Amino acid sequence: MKFFKVLITELANFLIYLVTFCPGKIGVFLRKIFLKIMFKELGKNFYSEIGLFITGYENITIKNDCHFMRYSSINADKN
């Protein structure tokens, strides 16, 4: 059972890494879809280049017309 938890965690981390560093228009599209699922709210016209590091996904609300350039970070506590 512990093996499967480790395997699922590793696969999730790999997926996050892949989405974070996927270049080009495909990467921008994948990040937008992934973050729309993970964030509390994600507005229209969101744009993110490679290397957007995020903690506290479930506590983040981003409104319309927000752009993040390379190697930006968003950090949100549970409090």
Backbone as a printed PyTorch tensor [residue, N CA C, xyz], in Angstrom:
tensor([[[  0.8220,  -1.1920,   0.0000],
         [  0.0000,   0.0000,   0.0000],
         [  0.8700,   1.2620,   0.0000]],

        [[  1.9480,   1.2400,   0.7850],
         [  2.8530,   2.3920,   0.8310],
         [  3.4880,   2.6320,  -0.5400]],

        [[  3.7930,   1.5660,  -1.2410],
         [  4.3850,   1.6720,  -2.5770],
         [  3.4790,   2.4650,  -3.5150]],

        [[  2.1740,   2.2070,  -3.4640],
         [  1.2380,   2.8940,  -4.3500],
         [  1.1100,   4.3790,  -4.0120]],

        [[  1.1690,   4.7180,  -2.7240],
         [  1.1320,   6.1280,  -2.3280],
         [  2.3560,   6.8600,  -2.8600]],

        [[  3.5110,   6.2350,  -2.7380],
         [  4.7520,   6.8230,  -3.2500],
         [  4.6790,   6.9520,  -4.7660]],

        [[  4.1760,   5.9380,  -5.4280],
         [  4.0580,   5.9590,  -6.8840],
         [  3.1230,   7.0830,  -7.3480]],

        [[  1.9800,   7.2310,  -6.7080],
         [  1.0230,   8.2890,  -7.0630],
         [  1.6340,   9.6640,  -6.8200]],

        [[  2.3250,   9.8330,  -5.7060],
         [  2.9800,  11.1100,  -5.3990],
         [  4.0330,  11.4420,  -6.4420]],

        [[  4.8310,  10.4680,  -6.8180],
         [  5.8690,  10.6890,  -7.8270],
         [  5.2640,  11.0260,  -9.1900]],

        [[  4.2120,  10.3480,  -9.5670],
         [  3.5470,  10.6440, -10.8380],
         [  2.9420,  12.0480, -10.8390]],

        [[  2.3480,  12.4480,  -9.7250],
         [  1.7920,  13.8030,  -9.6190],
         [  2.9020,  14.8450,  -9.7120]],

        [[  4.0130,  14.6230,  -9.0400],
         [  5.1380,  15.5560,  -9.1110],
         [  5.7080,  15.6350, -10.5270]],

        [[  5.7670,  14.5130, -11.2180],
         [  6.2410,  14.5060, -12.5930],
         [  5.3110,  15.3070, -13.5000]],

        [[  4.0120,  15.1450, -13.3150],
         [  3.0290,  15.8880, -14.1040],
         [  3.1610,  17.3910, -13.8630]],

        [[  3.3080,  17.7920, -12.6130],
         [  3.4860,  19.2050, -12.2850],
         [  4.7580,  19.7420, -12.9380]],

        [[  5.8480,  18.9950, -12.8690],
         [  7.1020,  19.4060, -13.4980],
         [  6.9300,  19.5540, -15.0090]],

        [[  6.2700,  18.5770, -15.6250],
         [  6.0610,  18.6030, -17.0720],
         [  5.2550,  19.8310, -17.4860]],

        [[  4.1880,  20.1180, -16.7670],
         [  3.3510,  21.2790, -17.0880],
         [  4.1180,  22.5760, -16.8290]],

        [[  4.8700,  22.6340, -15.7580],
         [  5.6060,  23.8470, -15.3940],
         [  6.6520,  24.2180, -16.4390]],

        [[  7.3330,  23.2330, -17.0150],
         [  8.4460,  23.5200, -17.9060],
         [  8.1940,  23.1870, -19.3800]],

        [[  6.9600,  22.9150, -19.7480],
         [  6.6350,  22.6570, -21.1500],
         [  6.6950,  23.9860, -21.9150]],

        [[  7.5210,  24.0830, -22.9520],
         [  7.7010,  25.3580, -23.6520],
         [  6.6160,  25.6260, -24.6960]],

        [[  6.5940,  26.8560, -25.1820],
         [  5.7610,  27.2390, -26.3110],
         [  4.2820,  27.3690, -25.9990]],

        [[  3.5170,  27.4290, -27.0670],
         [  2.0710,  27.6180, -26.9480],
         [  1.3870,  26.4280, -26.2930]],

        [[  1.9260,  25.2380, -26.5150],
         [  1.3570,  24.0510, -25.8630],
         [  1.5230,  24.1550, -24.3520]],

        [[  2.6920,  24.6030, -23.9030],
         [  2.9300,  24.7800, -22.4790],
         [  2.0050,  25.8130, -21.8600]],

        [[  1.8120,  26.9260, -22.5460],
         [  0.9010,  27.9700, -22.0560],
         [ -0.5090,  27.3950, -21.9120]],

        [[ -0.9500,  26.6410, -22.9170],
         [ -2.2770,  26.0220, -22.8870],
         [ -2.3940,  25.0130, -21.7370]],

        [[ -1.3970,  24.1390, -21.5860],
         [ -1.4320,  23.1330, -20.5150],
         [ -1.4440,  23.7730, -19.1310]],

        [[ -0.6350,  24.8180, -18.9380],
         [ -0.6220,  25.5010, -17.6410],
         [ -1.9760,  26.1250, -17.3330]],

        [[ -2.5920,  26.7190, -18.3300],
         [ -3.8980,  27.3510, -18.1250],
         [ -4.9390,  26.3040, -17.7130]],

        [[ -4.9740,  25.1750, -18.3960],
         [ -5.9260,  24.1030, -18.0680],
         [ -5.6350,  23.5280, -16.6800]],

        [[ -4.3800,  23.2280, -16.4180],
         [ -3.9800,  22.6490, -15.1290],
         [ -4.3120,  23.5900, -13.9750]],

        [[ -3.9890,  24.8750, -14.1410],
         [ -4.2110,  25.8310, -13.0500],
         [ -5.6850,  26.1520, -12.8690]],

        [[ -6.4600,  26.0590, -13.9160],
         [ -7.9110,  26.2610, -13.7920],
         [ -8.5120,  25.1860, -12.8810]],

        [[ -7.9610,  23.9910, -12.9430],
         [ -8.4160,  22.8960, -12.0840],
         [ -7.9000,  23.0800, -10.6580]],

        [[ -6.6570,  23.5050, -10.5130],
         [ -6.0140,  23.5510,  -9.1970],
         [ -6.3680,  24.7840,  -8.3650]],

        [[ -6.5300,  25.9380,  -9.0030],
         [ -6.8010,  27.1800,  -8.2700],
         [ -8.2470,  27.2370,  -7.7990]],

        [[ -8.4660,  28.0540,  -6.7930],
         [ -9.8180,  28.3320,  -6.3290],
         [-10.6020,  29.0050,  -7.4520]],

        [[ -9.9590,  29.9570,  -8.1310],
         [-10.5720,  30.6430,  -9.2690],
         [ -9.4820,  31.1470, -10.2000]],

        [[ -9.7270,  31.0600, -11.5100],
         [ -8.7930,  31.5670, -12.5140],
         [ -9.5880,  32.3240, -13.5720]],

        [[ -9.2970,  33.6250, -13.7040],
         [-10.0370,  34.4830, -14.6260],
         [ -9.6290,  34.2970, -16.0750]],

        [[-10.2200,  35.1290, -16.9270],
         [ -9.9600,  35.0780, -18.3640],
         [ -8.6060,  35.7110, -18.6850]],

        [[ -8.0650,  35.3510, -19.8310],
         [ -6.8090,  35.8990, -20.3580],
         [ -5.6240,  35.6730, -19.4280]],

        [[ -5.5580,  34.5110, -18.7910],
         [ -4.4070,  34.1470, -17.9590],
         [ -3.2770,  33.6930, -18.8740]],

        [[ -2.0430,  34.1030, -18.5530],
         [ -0.8830,  33.7280, -19.3460],
         [  0.2780,  33.4440, -18.4010]],

        [[  0.9890,  32.3600, -18.6590],
         [  2.1320,  32.0000, -17.8360],
         [  3.2240,  31.3890, -18.7080]],

        [[  4.4330,  31.9310, -18.5870],
         [  5.5740,  31.3210, -19.2620],
         [  6.1320,  30.2000, -18.3840]],

        [[  7.2010,  29.5570, -18.8470],
         [  7.7540,  28.4090, -18.1230],
         [  8.2720,  28.8110, -16.7470]],

        [[  8.2510,  27.8570, -15.8330],
         [  8.8690,  28.0430, -14.5310],
         [  8.0170,  28.7420, -13.4930]],

        [[  6.7020,  28.7150, -13.6040],
         [  5.8360,  29.3220, -12.5920],
         [  5.7370,  28.3600, -11.4140]],

        [[  6.3090,  28.7340, -10.2760],
         [  6.3130,  27.8910,  -9.0810],
         [  5.1790,  28.3310,  -8.1650]],

        [[  4.4050,  27.3670,  -7.6730],
         [  3.2000,  27.6780,  -6.9080],
         [  3.1180,  26.8060,  -5.6670]],

        [[  2.7190,  27.4210,  -4.5510],
         [  2.3740,  26.6710,  -3.3420],
         [  1.0200,  27.1640,  -2.8620]],

        [[  0.2180,  26.2660,  -2.3130],
         [ -1.0960,  26.6200,  -1.7950],
         [ -2.1350,  26.8430,  -2.8700]],

        [[ -2.1720,  25.9670,  -3.8610],
         [ -3.0730,  26.1070,  -5.0060],
         [ -4.5100,  26.4300,  -4.6070]],

        [[ -5.0190,  25.6680,  -3.6370],
         [ -6.4430,  25.7510,  -3.3010],
         [ -6.8470,  27.0940,  -2.6910]],

        [[ -5.8810,  27.9170,  -2.3010],
         [ -6.1690,  29.2110,  -1.6880],
         [ -5.9770,  30.3800,  -2.6480]],

        [[ -5.7170,  30.1230,  -3.9070],
         [ -5.3630,  31.1900,  -4.8470],
         [ -6.5350,  31.5170,  -5.7620]],

        [[ -6.8220,  32.8120,  -5.8400],
         [ -7.8150,  33.3390,  -6.7700],
         [ -7.1130,  34.3410,  -7.6610]],

        [[ -7.1840,  34.1360,  -8.9710],
         [ -6.5860,  35.0710,  -9.9230],
         [ -7.6880,  35.5560, -10.8460]],

        [[ -7.8020,  36.8620, -10.9490],
         [ -8.8470,  37.4760, -11.7790],
         [ -8.3780,  37.6180, -13.2210]],

        [[ -9.0800,  38.3880, -14.0020],
         [ -8.8260,  38.5410, -15.4370],
         [ -7.5140,  39.2600, -15.7550]],

        [[ -6.9710,  38.9590, -16.9280],
         [ -5.8070,  39.6410, -17.5060],
         [ -4.5680,  39.6170, -16.6140]],

        [[ -4.2320,  38.4490, -16.1100],
         [ -3.0510,  38.2990, -15.2560],
         [ -1.9900,  37.5170, -16.0320]],

        [[ -0.7650,  38.0640, -16.0760],
         [  0.3270,  37.4350, -16.8120],
         [  1.5160,  37.2200, -15.8740]],

        [[  2.1310,  36.0410, -15.9630],
         [  3.3210,  35.7200, -15.1880],
         [  4.4550,  35.3870, -16.1530]],

        [[  5.5720,  36.0330, -15.9630],
         [  6.7100,  35.8110, -16.8360],
         [  7.5540,  34.6540, -16.2900]],

        [[  8.6440,  34.3330, -16.9620],
         [  9.4820,  33.1870, -16.6030],
         [  9.9480,  33.2260, -15.1550]],

        [[  9.8760,  32.0620, -14.5340],
         [ 10.3880,  31.8140, -13.1900],
         [  9.7850,  32.7420, -12.1360]],

        [[  8.4870,  32.9980, -12.2610],
         [  7.7440,  33.7210, -11.2380],
         [  7.2850,  32.7350, -10.1770]],

        [[  6.7930,  33.2610,  -9.0490],
         [  6.2670,  32.3520,  -8.0280],
         [  5.0290,  32.9580,  -7.3720]],

        [[  4.1380,  32.0680,  -6.9500],
         [  2.9430,  32.4300,  -6.2160],
         [  2.9260,  31.5430,  -4.9750]],

        [[  2.8060,  32.1730,  -3.8060],
         [  2.8040,  31.4210,  -2.5540],
         [  1.5930,  31.8180,  -1.7310]],

        [[  0.8180,  30.8280,  -1.2820],
         [ -0.3480,  31.0980,  -0.4510],
         [ -0.3920,  30.0990,   0.6960]],

        [[ -0.4980,  30.6260,   1.9010],
         [ -0.6110,  29.7750,   3.0860],
         [ -2.0280,  29.2250,   3.2090]],

        [[ -2.1690,  28.2160,   4.0270],
         [ -3.4940,  27.6740,   4.2990],
         [ -4.2840,  28.5930,   5.2120]],

        [[ -3.6170,  29.5030,   5.8870],
         [ -4.2980,  30.4430,   6.7730],
         [ -4.7240,  31.6480,   5.9840]]])
